[in-house]
């Protein structure tokens, strides 16, 4: 996810599985697909 944010124009899409606390914006990373399971409780807060 950090590479997708840092080098936005290099990647057409980013897939994040169990993501970090990266600074995601509506523009970056491009075409983000976020995969989160029931153990990812911190994402909904």
C-alpha positions in Angstrom: 0.0 0.0 0.0 2.9 2.4 0.8 4.3 1.9 -2.7 0.9 2.5 -4.3 0.7 5.8 -2.4 4.3 6.8 -2.9 4.4 6.0 -6.6 0.8 6.6 -7.5 1.4 6.8 -11.3 3.4 3.6 -11.4 0.6 1.3 -10.4 -2.8 1.0 -12.0 -4.3 -0.6 -8.8 -3.5 -1.6 -5.3 -4.8 -4.6 -3.4 -4.4 -4.4 0.4 -4.8 -7.5 2.6 -4.8 -6.8 6.3 -3.7 -3.2 5.6 -1.5 -1.0 7.7 -2.3 2.5 8.9 -1.1 4.1 5.7 -2.4 7.5 4.8 -5.1 6.6 2.2 -6.8 9.4 0.3 -9.5 9.4 -2.4 -6.8 9.9 -4.9 -4.1 7.6 -3.6 -3.5 4.7 -4.0 -5.3 4.4 -7.3 -8.1 1.8 -7.6 -7.7 0.5 -4.0 -9.2 -2.9 -3.2 -9.3 -3.5 0.5 -9.6 -7.0 1.9 -10.3 -7.2 5.6 -11.5 -10.1 7.7 -13.4 -10.2 11.0 -10.1 -9.9 12.9 -9.6 -6.4 11.5 -11.8 -4.7 14.1 -9.7 -1.6 14.2 -10.7 -0.7 10.6 -14.3 0.0 11.5 -13.5 2.4 14.3 
